Amino acid sequence: MTDTTLKEQIQHDLHDAMRARDKVRSGTLRMTLTSITNAEVAGDEARQLSDDEVLKVLAKEAKKRKEAATAFTAANRPELAAVEEAELVVLEAYLPAQLEDAELGAIVARAVESTGATGMPQMGLVMKAAQADVAGRADGGRVAAVVKQVLSGR
């Protein structure tokens, strides 16, 4: 197996999609690479993103697609929602598998135990500890909901 970075893999897949004339895939990957490049040049100096940082950019792009699809569906624009959902499918291929509810609950329970949190005022501490273990395998809103549920039950 070669040691290619996630960004290099996306670039390679973009070339394949362009050769196959897959407009949805190539357009999505092109926009994603633009977002990665923007993240690389943001700040004081340009730098290469690590695979973990690229995953964060991918997760942000996927979240944008989910929110846009929901908004288009609510606005009775199913054709635009379908485009966003198709792009989301492309992005999800690069993201790690999402955690099941039971796994997420166990991670939050460990985070509560490790921080010694006793109620809602310590939610930030628990979120920080849980997010470290979750590592992009669950949406932040979903993690927050489980943390609130666990802490409010104490």
C-alpha positions, 0 to 999 in steps of 0.5 A: 500500500502506498503512503498517500495523503487523504488530499492526494487520494481526493486529487487522484479520485478527481482525475478519475471522475473527470476521465469518467465524465462523472459531473457530480463526483468531479464537481464535489471533489473539486469544491472539496479540494478548494475548501482544503486549499483555503484551509491550508492558506488561512492564517499567518502562513501557508501549510500542508494539512494533516489527514486529520485536518483534511477530515475536519474540512470534509466533515464541515463540507458534509455538514453543509450539504446535510443542512442545505438538503434539509433547507431545500426539502423544507422549501419544497425544492426536492430537485435541489435537495437531491443534488446536495444529497448526491454530493453528500454521498460522495463526501461520506465515502471519505469520512470514517464510519459514524458511531452507533448510538450505543457506542456514542453513549459509552464514549460520553459515559467515559467522558463524564466519568473521567471529568468527574462532571456532576451536572450541566455546568460541566458540559464543556469539559465533558464535550471536550473529552468526548470529542477527543474520542469521537474524532469525527465519527459523530456530528457535534450536535449529536454528541451534545444531545447525548451529553445533555441527556446524560448530565441532566439525568445526574 
